[in-house]
Amino acid sequence: MRSPGGNLVKHWAAIALVTLAGTLLLGWPTGTQAASPSTPIALQQLSMESAQVGWGVHRYEVHPRPGFTGQLLHTTDGGRSWRNVTPPRVTFNTPGGWPTLPHNTVTDFLSGSTAWIATELSVSSAGTGTILLSTTHDGGARWQQSTVELPKLSDRVIPNPIVDQAEFVNSRVGWLVFGPDGGAGAGMSPEGMELWRTINGGRSWIRVNQVAAPMVAALITFTSPTTGWLVENRGLPPLHISLMHSVDGGQEWTRVSVPATPEIAQAFRSSTGPLASFSGPHALMVAANGSKVMQSDDHGLQWSRPRSIPGKSRLSDGVEVLGGQIIWDEERAALWRSVNGGKTWTVQSRAEFLGPNQFIDFLNARVGWTWYGPATQQAKLWMTTDGGKHWTRWTPKLIPRH
């Protein structure tokens, strides 16, 4: 997903074959809080895969100990009712209290029925990482789980490695991205990235890439089992982003030139990195603060000069990119849309419920959802099927398992 000027320090590690020790667990998840129709749903994450079917992460505050915990939810009626489908031994906890997904549990939704979850259980003193992999192909009704051991995780390149991202393209091929724990949050410079790949559905893993360099974020996007993009965001002077392209599953990366100006470097500087979306020859890359977008129409090999996004959103939660053409931006009680990569914009909606901390999730240029749900309050969900001209509102319900 991200490259301008500057050197990327690459250290290719010897590929280590990983053994898998695990058991297959089938059936409804156990050991998690039972769903209750009266439980308020506080949506922290929404990923709708069609107009009816999608996933959500429900987060609520835990008492008497402060902090947030949560559940994985699934809907088949457009978000009106939800079931708790959290697999066993998987938790969405945030000890600090801010309702975001923790680094040690990451999700990847391939469709309305297929999802992958990677939960980091431990890293031994010898450097062996233990990961719990959970996958479902029926919307969370049944889960397959395996315990994966990654020997010599990071080879001491990354201090305290944690799993940052799971990226799968089908039921067999996927990647895990590891980065350093703490880092900027602890007043230190984050360093390094590990990329591991499976081609047999998680039964075995190899390390295909290792980066030993200070960076703020390294995000991976694969559009096929071989073609991928790595967006590296450096936070140390000189500020810049680096876009790398791979055609061999992530083993070798080629730098792609993007405009390198102080404006771009500052706009793309963030602990979360920029957003990127690829669809055929078209691609979009949006700064994490939501203020700038760049477009490519030749498979990401050349990029336009940065274009401004209306409203200059402070957080990327209010900006969404789809394919290489459509951008949605919610800011200051207005919903903006571009269907040509940010060249032109139209106001699709002005409504009182559109405002600060409002989240959006769109399927295309017409169908989407918006919601506002603090972790201690019940969420309100709005849906549009005509590009924001008209909205339907409801209170999502958590229904018991059958």
N, C-alpha and C positions, 0 to 999 in steps of 0.2 A: 504494500500500500504506500511508501514514501521515499527525494535526493537532490540537493544543489551542490555548491562547492564544499570542499573539505575532504579530509581523508577518513575512510572507514577502516578501522583496524580490524582485520579478520584473522581468526586463528582457527584453521580447520582441524577438528579433532579426529583422532582415529575412530572409526565406526565400531561401536561396541554392541554386540548382540545382547538383547535383554531377555531374560527368562520371565515367564509369567506363572505365578502361583495363585490360584483362585478357585472359587466355586461358583456355580451357576445358581442364582437365586431367582425364583419365579413367583409371581403372585403379587397381591397388593402389598405395598410397603408396610413395614411394622416398626414400632418403636418411635413413631412420630405422633405429635398431638392430633387427636381425632378431630375430624372436621365437624363443625357445628354451624347450623343455619344462622345462629345469632352472632357468630364471630365477625366483627368488622373486617372487611378486606381493605388493606392499605397497599395498593399496587405500587411496587418500586420498579418493576420491569414488566413490559408488555411486548410480546412478539407474536402478532397475529400472522398466520400463514395463509389464510383465506378469509373470506367475509364471515365465516362461521367458526373456524377452528383456529386455536392458538394457544399460547403458553403465557404464564405470568408468574411473577415472584411476589408472594404476599408477605409483608413484613409487619411485625407488631412488636410493641415494647414489652420487655420482660420485667416483672416485679417479683420480689423486692430488689433484686439486683439490677442496676441500670444496664441498658444495652438493648440491642435488637436481635430478634431471631426471625426466621421466616420459613415458608413452605413453597414448594413448586406446585403451581396450579395448572389445570387444563380446562379449556372450554370448547364446546361444540355448538354453541348457539350465539356466536358473535360477541361473547363477553358478558352475557346476562347472568349466567350461572357458572360456577366453577367447582371443580373437585380437587382436593388435595392429593397429589400423585407423587409426593416426595419419596424417593427410594430409601431403603434402610441405610443407616449409618451416614447419611448425607445431611449436612446442616448448613443453613445459611445464617451464620452468626456474624455480628459486627460488634466486637467488644467495646469499641470506642463510642458507640451510640449513634454514629451517622449512618443512615439507612442505605448503604451501598453494598454490592456483592463483595465479599472478602476475597483476597487473592488466593486463598487456599481452596476455593470452590469456584469452578468456572463452568459455563454451560455453552452448548452449541446446538441450535435447533435447525435441523435439516428440512423438516416439513411439519405439518400438523400432527403427524403420528410418530415421527422419529426425532429423538433427542439424545445427546451425549452429555454426560456430566463427569468432570474430573475433579476429585477431591484429594488434596494432598494430606496424607495421614502422618508422615514423619520423614525426617532425613537423619540418618544415623551419623555417628561421629566418623565413620569410615566413608561417608559421602553417598551411601545408598539411599535413594529416594523411594518411598512407598506411596503409590497412587492407587486410589479406589476408582475404577472406571465403571460407570453405570450407563446402560443404553436401553432404550425402549423403542419398539416399532409399532406400538398400538396405543399411543397417546398416554402412556404411563400406567396402563392397566397391569402390565407385567414388565419387570425389569430383569435384565441380565447384568450381573456384577462380577468383576474380577479384580483381584489385588495384583498390581503390577510392581515389580521391583526394578529400579533403574540404577544399576551399579555405577559407581564413580560419577554420580550426577555432578556436573560442572567441573570436575577435575580441579577444584579450588579456584576456578576462574571467577565464579560468582559467589560472593559472600552470602550465606544463608539463602540458598535458592528456593523460590516458591513458584508454583504454577500460576501463570498469568493469563493464559489463553488456551482454549481448545478449538481446533479448526478441522472439521471433517468435510469431505466432499461427497462421500457415500458411506455405505455400511462397512467398508473395508479399509479405506484410505483416510488417514487423518494425521494431525500433528498436535504436539503439545509444546507450548512456549514457556520457558522458565526465565525469571528475572530475579534480581536481588530483593531480599526482604528489607523493609525499612527504607533505606536510601534517603531521598530528599526529605521525607517526613521526619527523619532522625537527624537532620542537619548534615547528612553525608552526600557524596556524589554517587548516584546509582551507577553500577558497572555491570556490563556484560549481558549476554543473552544466550540461552541454549535452545536448540530446535531439535525435537525428536519426532520420528515418523513411524507409523505402522502401515502395513499394506495387507494385513490379515485380520482386520477388525479388532486390533488391540491385543492379540495373543502374544506378539513379540514387537519390540521397538528397537530402533537404531538411532543414534545421535547423528544427525546429518549436517549440523552447523553449530558453530560456536563463535561468539563475538566477545572479545575482551576489550571493551572500550566504554568510557563514560557515556551514558545516554539517559534521556528522560523517559523515553518510551520506545518500544519496538513492537509494532503491530504487524500481524501476518494475515494476508488474504490469499487463498488459493482458489482458482476458478476451474481447475481440473486436477487430476492426480499428478500432473507434472508441472503445470504453469502456476506460478505464485508471485506475490508482491510482498516485499518487506519495507515497511515505512519506519525509518529510524529518526528519532527526534533528539537532537543533542541539546542539553541545557547549559553547557559550559561554553564560554567564549572560544572561537567565534560561533554565534548561534546559527544553526542551520538545520535543515532536514535532509535526509538522504533517501531516495527512492531506489530500491534494488529489485531486479527482475530475475526470476529463476525459471528455467524450462526443464529441470531435471529433478523436480520434487524437493528443492531446497538445499541441494548439496553445493551448487555453485550459483553465485549471484553476480549480475552485471548492473552497474550503476546506470540509471536513466537520468538525464539532465532535466532539471526543472529551473525556472527562473530563480536566481539567488540574489535577493535584495534584502536590506534590513527590514523592510516592511513585512515581507513574507516570513523571515526568520522570527520576528516578534509575534506575528499572528499565529504561527504554528508552534510557539513555545508553550507547552502545557505538560502537566504530569500524566495526562491521559492520551496525548498525541492527537493527530488529526484524524478525521473520519475519511474513509475512502470507499468507493464503490466502483465495480467493474462489470460491464455487460457487453460482451462482444467487443467491437472496436472502441466503444465509448467508455469513458471513465471520468469520475469526479473526485476531487480531493478538497475537503473543507477543513479550515483551521479549527482547532479545538474550541476556540472562543466564539466560533460561529460567525466571524466577521468577513472572511474571505473564502472564495472558492476558485479553484483552477480546473480546467476541463481539457480532456484529451479525446481525439477522435481517431487515433491511429494505434490503438492497443496500448496506450500509456507511454509511447516512445517520445512524444512531444506534447508540451503542455502550454496552455494559454497563459497570458498574463493574469494576475489575480483580479477577480471581480468582486465588488462589494455585495454583501448580503444585506437586505433591508433590516433596519432595527438594530443591527450589530449585537446579536444575542450574547449575553455574558457566558452562558453555558451551552454545551453542545446538545443538551436535552431538548432544546427548542428547535433544532435543525435536523433534518433527515434527508439523506440522499438515496435515490433509487435508480439503479442502473447507471447510465452515464448522461442522463438528460434531466430528470425530475428532481427538484429540490423543494422541500417544504420548510418554512421558517415561521415559528410562532413567537411573536414578540410584541409587547405593549398593547395587548388586547386586539391584536390583528394577526391574521393568518395569511402569509404570503406564499405564492407558488410560482416557480419557474419551470417551464417544460423544455427549455433550450439551454440547459447548463449554466443558468445565471445571466444570460445575455439580457433578458427582459423579465420583469416581474409583474404580477397582478395581485391585488388584495382580494382574496377569496372569501374572507369572513371578518367581520368585526362584531365581537360579542363580549358581554360583561364577564363571562366565565373564562375568557382567554386573558391570561395575565401572568404575573410572576410565578415561577415554579410549576407551570403547566407543562405536562409531558405530551408528546405526540408519537403516534405510530401509524404509518400509512402503507398501504399495499401498492398503490399506483397513483395516478393523477386525480382519482375521484373518491376512492374508498379509504377511510382512515378513522382513527380514534384519538381522543384527547382526554386527559384525566388529571386530576389534582388529588393526591391522597397522602397527607402526612402520615407518618408511621403510627400515630395514635388515633387517627380518625378514619371513618369509613369513606372509601373512595366514591366519587361520582364519575361516571363514565359517559362520554358523549361520542356518538358515531355519525359520520356523514357518508353518503353514497353518491353525492353530486358535487364533489370538490369543495365542500365547506359552505355551500349556499344554504343548506338546511341541516339541522342536527336533531338527533333523538337522544334523550338523556334517560339514564336509569341508574339505580344503585345495584352494583353487582352482588350476588348472593353466593355464599359458600354452602354447598349442599353435601349431605352425608354420602359416604361410600355405600355401594350396594354389596 
